[in-house]
Amino acid sequence: MLLKQDCRHFPGDRPCTYHKETGVHCPECEHYEVADRHILIIKLDAIGDVLRTTSILPGLREKYPKAHITWVTLNSATAIFHQNKLVDAPVAYESPETLPLLSVKKFDLVINLDSSPKSSALTSFVHAKEKLGFGLNEQGKVFCLNKEAEPWFEMGAFDDIKKKNVKTYQQLMLEICRLQTKNFEIILSLSMNELERTKQFREGLRLPPTAFVIGMNTGASERWEMKKWTLEGYKGLIQKIVSETEHVIVLYGGKQEYERNLELQQVNPQRVHIANTENSLREFFSLLSASDIVITGDTLALHAATALQKRVIAIFGPTSIAEIETYGRVRKVVSDVMECQCYYRPVCTETTNCMNTISTERIYAILQEEIQKLPRH
């Protein structure tokens, strides 16, 4: 038989990537490799968290170069793993095939980085020689599977402990995985077709020769109202950019930002463009990649822009500024007037809050500094 079904690149029900790319058969394939261990990662949501958690993959591959890696996530996040060659099998949690697969297969290592009962129950269900992160006991209570998971567990339970944390999310996750805490990048790659979409979108903006594309992701998760900067702040910033520079602005967001972005576009419809708010996740990544600098709150766009190697201005309100890894490209901005009074609370009841004390002038000055760091056209 030509087929070497024990190769870690063979998915079982379709040709592998290397056959699709070159037509090669197993006997002649230089990529044939038998997995020496099987690893399962469980990280279901939210999409931005799943994306930034891909930063553990280079460390896993460094430690276990011949491992077969399966990643279980929600169906809404599976698109993150398109073009990601560090994961052999991305699996949708909701798929009817997932539970039978996990009940049959035995893993050498299971890593669950989410302390939700749903993720933890799956971790306890799966057969594995070693488990790291979080599991669920017979009383239905989440517990730590290793000592390194305890700090993250307590940060999720106590806001004051989370507020005192000085480690990045990446460092905390790598510690749970018992990997070296190197500055591993978030993994997000675009296909040739997606890169062509980026190019076409950027060309359609008709940039002046010395101008840059300034992306603004104006919304955030509805879970925390104050994660997004103020509408007045964005309006003022757009007015300064269009009156003092030639740069072009692109507004990003989801369906819930449609009205907000329309209002912002009215500041200058010729210079302010709206990326379609009903894009798929991959289309969003392609359009975001057209920007040279991205201004955003602590949300998916922050992690995506970081992964796409963009310069980022990240504006923080009620969530942890310490957890965000800068990679030398992310400029973190927090109120210099007051501390957040509603740390990790869904709604802020303060008349004056940390977000509305971050001025347009301050963000514009930071933007000017970041523009100077961009390569010239």
C-alpha positions in Angstrom: 0.0 0.0 0.0 1.3 3.5 -0.9 -0.4 5.1 2.0 1.5 5.5 5.3 -1.4 6.1 7.6 0.8 6.5 10.7 2.2 9.8 9.4 1.2 12.7 11.7 0.3 14.8 8.6 -2.4 12.4 7.3 -5.9 13.5 8.6 -7.5 10.1 7.8 -10.4 11.1 5.6 -8.7 13.3 2.9 -5.3 14.0 1.3 -2.7 15.7 3.4 -1.5 19.2 2.8 1.7 18.1 1.1 -0.1 15.9 -1.4 -2.5 18.7 -2.2 0.3 21.1 -2.8 2.7 18.9 -4.8 0.9 15.6 -5.7 3.6 13.6 -3.8 2.8 10.1 -2.6 4.0 8.7 0.8 7.0 6.7 -0.4 8.6 9.7 -2.0 7.5 12.3 0.6 10.2 14.0 2.6 7.7 15.1 5.2 6.7 11.6 6.4 6.9 11.7 10.1 5.5 9.4 12.8 4.2 11.2 15.9 6.2 10.3 19.0 3.4 11.6 21.3 -0.1 12.9 21.0 -1.1 16.2 22.7 -4.6 17.7 23.2 -5.1 21.4 23.8 -8.5 22.5 25.1 -9.2 26.2 24.7 -12.8 26.9 23.6 -13.3 30.7 23.8 -13.4 33.6 23.6 -12.1 34.0 20.0 -9.5 36.6 21.0 -8.3 34.4 23.9 -8.1 31.4 21.6 -6.0 33.5 19.1 -3.5 34.8 21.7 -3.2 31.3 23.2 -1.7 30.1 19.9 1.5 31.6 21.4 2.1 28.4 23.3 2.4 26.4 20.1 6.1 27.4 19.2 7.1 26.4 22.7 5.2 23.1 22.4 6.8 22.4 19.1 10.2 23.3 20.4 9.8 20.8 23.3 7.9 18.1 21.3 8.9 18.6 17.6 7.3 15.3 16.5 4.1 15.5 18.4 0.7 15.3 16.9 -1.3 18.3 18.3 -5.1 18.3 18.4 -6.8 21.5 19.5 -10.5 21.6 20.6 -12.2 24.9 20.3 -15.7 26.3 19.6 -16.7 26.2 15.9 -16.7 30.0 15.8 -12.9 29.9 16.5 -11.8 27.1 14.2 -11.0 29.6 11.4 -8.1 30.8 13.5 -6.3 27.6 12.6 -6.5 27.9 8.8 -2.9 28.1 7.6 -1.6 27.2 11.0 0.8 24.3 10.4 1.7 23.9 14.1 -1.7 22.3 14.8 -2.3 19.0 13.1 -6.0 18.7 13.9 -8.3 21.6 14.9 -11.5 20.2 16.2 -14.9 21.9 16.8 -16.3 21.3 20.2 -19.9 21.2 18.9 -19.2 18.7 16.2 -20.9 15.3 16.7 -17.7 13.6 15.8 -15.7 15.2 18.6 -16.8 13.2 21.6 -16.4 9.8 19.9 -12.9 10.8 18.8 -11.9 11.9 22.2 -13.4 8.8 23.9 -11.4 6.5 21.7 -8.0 8.2 21.3 -5.4 8.1 24.1 -3.2 11.2 24.6 0.2 11.6 26.2 -0.6 15.1 27.3 -3.8 17.1 27.7 -3.6 20.9 28.3 -6.7 22.8 29.4 -6.1 26.5 29.9 -9.7 27.5 30.6 -11.2 27.0 34.1 -14.8 26.8 32.9 -16.7 23.7 33.9 -17.3 22.9 30.3 -13.6 22.8 29.3 -12.6 21.2 32.6 -15.2 18.4 32.3 -13.8 17.6 28.8 -10.3 17.4 30.3 -11.4 15.0 33.0 -13.2 12.9 30.4 -10.3 12.4 28.1 -7.7 9.6 28.6 -4.2 10.9 29.0 -0.9 10.0 30.7 -0.5 13.6 31.9 -2.9 16.5 32.3 -2.1 20.2 32.9 -4.4 23.1 33.7 -7.9 22.5 35.0 -10.1 19.5 35.5 -13.5 18.8 37.0 -14.0 16.5 40.0 -16.8 14.1 40.9 -18.6 16.9 42.7 -18.7 19.0 39.6 -16.1 21.4 40.9 -13.2 22.8 38.9 -9.7 22.1 40.3 -6.1 22.7 39.3 -4.3 19.8 37.8 -0.8 21.2 38.5 0.6 23.9 40.8 1.5 26.2 37.9 -2.3 26.6 37.2 -3.1 28.0 40.6 -2.2 31.7 40.0 -4.4 31.9 36.9 -7.2 30.1 38.8 -7.1 32.6 41.7 -6.9 35.5 39.3 -10.1 34.3 37.8 -11.8 34.2 41.2 -10.5 37.4 42.8 -10.5 40.7 41.0 -8.0 42.2 43.5 -5.5 39.5 42.8 -5.9 39.9 39.1 -5.3 43.6 39.4 -2.0 43.0 41.2 -0.7 40.6 38.5 2.3 41.8 36.6 2.8 38.8 34.3 1.6 38.7 30.7 -1.1 36.2 29.6 1.5 34.4 27.5 3.8 34.0 30.4 1.1 32.6 32.6 -0.1 30.1 30.0 3.5 29.0 29.2 4.0 28.4 32.9 0.9 26.3 33.1 2.2 24.2 30.2 5.6 23.9 31.8 7.3 25.4 28.8 10.1 28.0 28.7 8.7 31.5 29.0 10.1 32.9 25.8 8.6 35.7 23.8 6.7 33.4 21.5 4.5 35.2 18.9 0.8 34.8 18.4 0.3 32.6 15.3 -1.9 33.9 12.5 -1.0 33.4 8.8 -3.0 34.6 5.8 -3.3 32.5 2.6 -2.3 33.9 -0.8 -6.0 34.6 -1.6 -6.4 36.4 1.7 -3.2 38.5 1.0 -4.6 39.4 -2.4 -7.8 40.5 -0.7 -5.7 42.7 1.6 -3.9 44.2 -1.4 -7.1 44.9 -3.3 -8.7 46.6 -0.3 -5.7 48.7 0.4 -5.5 49.8 -3.3 -9.1 50.8 -3.1 -8.3 53.3 -0.4 -6.2 55.4 -2.9 -3.6 56.4 -0.5 -1.5 59.5 -1.2 2.2 58.5 -1.7 3.4 59.4 1.8 0.2 58.5 3.7 -0.5 55.5 5.9 -3.6 53.5 6.8 -4.8 54.1 10.3 -7.2 51.4 11.5 -9.6 52.0 14.3 -11.4 49.1 15.9 -14.1 51.1 17.6 -16.0 48.5 19.6 -15.4 45.7 22.1 -17.1 42.8 23.7 -20.5 43.6 25.2 -19.4 41.8 28.4 -17.5 44.9 29.6 -19.2 48.2 28.6 -16.1 50.3 29.2 -13.6 48.3 27.2 -14.2 50.6 24.2 -12.9 54.2 24.1 -15.5 57.0 23.8 -17.3 58.0 20.7 -16.2 61.6 21.3 -12.6 60.5 21.6 -12.7 58.7 18.2 -14.5 61.6 16.6 -11.9 64.1 17.8 -9.0 61.8 16.8 -10.5 61.5 13.3 -10.9 65.2 13.0 -7.2 65.8 13.9 -6.0 63.2 11.5 -7.9 64.4 8.5 -7.1 68.1 9.2 -3.4 67.7 10.0 -2.3 64.7 7.9 -2.9 62.9 4.6 -3.5 59.6 6.3 -6.5 57.5 5.5 -8.7 55.9 8.2 -10.4 52.5 8.2 -13.1 51.7 10.8 -13.4 48.1 11.9 -16.0 46.3 14.1 -18.8 43.8 14.2 -22.5 44.2 13.6 -22.9 46.0 16.9 -20.5 48.7 15.7 -22.4 49.4 12.4 -24.2 52.5 13.6 -21.2 53.8 15.6 -18.9 53.5 12.6 -21.5 55.2 10.3 -21.6 58.2 12.7 -17.8 58.3 12.8 -17.5 58.2 9.0 -19.6 61.3 8.7 -16.7 63.3 10.2 -15.1 63.0 6.7 -16.7 60.5 4.3 -13.9 60.9 1.7 -11.1 60.0 4.1 -12.8 57.6 6.5 -13.7 54.1 5.2 -15.7 51.4 6.9 -14.6 47.8 6.6 -17.8 45.6 6.2 -19.1 44.8 9.7 -20.5 41.4 8.5 -17.2 39.8 7.5 -16.2 36.3 8.3 -13.4 35.9 10.8 -10.9 35.3 8.0 -12.2 38.3 6.0 -11.8 40.5 9.1 -8.2 39.4 9.4 -7.5 40.2 5.7 -9.0 43.7 6.0 -7.3 44.4 9.3 -4.0 43.5 7.6 -4.4 46.5 5.3 -3.8 48.9 8.2 -0.3 50.1 9.1 -1.3 51.1 12.7 -4.3 49.8 14.6 -6.0 51.7 17.4 -8.2 49.4 19.5 -9.4 48.5 22.9 -8.6 45.2 24.7 -10.4 42.9 22.2 -9.9 40.5 19.3 -8.6 43.2 17.0 -5.7 43.8 19.5 -4.6 40.2 19.4 -5.1 39.9 15.6 -3.2 43.1 14.8 -0.4 42.0 17.1 -0.3 38.6 15.3 -0.3 40.4 11.9 2.9 42.3 13.0 1.1 45.7 13.0 2.0 48.6 15.3 -0.8 48.8 17.8 -2.1 51.5 20.1 -4.2 49.7 22.7 -6.5 51.7 25.0 -7.3 50.1 28.3 -10.1 50.6 30.8 -11.5 47.9 33.1 -9.3 45.0 32.0 -5.7 44.0 32.7 -3.0 46.0 31.0 -0.2 43.8 32.5 -1.5 40.7 30.7 -0.9 42.1 27.2 2.4 41.2 25.7 3.8 44.1 23.6 6.3 42.3 21.4 7.9 45.7 21.0 5.0 46.8 18.7 2.1 47.4 21.1 1.8 50.8 22.8 -0.4 50.4 25.9 -2.4 53.4 27.0 -4.2 53.8 30.3 -5.7 56.9 32.0 -3.0 59.1 33.6 -5.7 60.9 35.6 -7.3 58.1 37.6 -7.4 54.4 38.2 -10.3 52.3 36.8 -13.0 52.2 39.4 -15.0 49.3 37.9 -12.2 46.8 37.3 -13.6 43.8 35.6 -17.2 44.9 36.3 -19.7 44.7 33.4 -21.0 48.3 33.9 -19.3 51.5 35.2 -21.5 53.7 37.4 -18.9 56.5 37.7 -19.7 59.9 36.1 -16.0 60.4 35.4 -14.4 57.2 34.4 -10.9 56.1 33.3 -11.9 55.9 29.6 -13.3 59.4 29.2 -10.2 60.8 30.9 -8.0 59.6 28.0 -7.9 62.6 25.7 -7.9 62.8 21.9 -4.7 65.0 22.1 -2.9 62.2 24.0 -3.8 59.5 21.6 -3.0 61.7 18.6 0.5 62.5 20.1 1.1 58.7 20.6 -0.1 58.1 17.0 2.4 60.6 15.7 5.2 58.8 17.6 4.2 55.4 16.3 4.0 56.7 12.7 7.6 57.7 12.9 8.5 54.0 13.6 6.9 52.8 10.4 9.0 52.0 7.4 8.7 54.7 4.7 6.9 53.8 1.5 
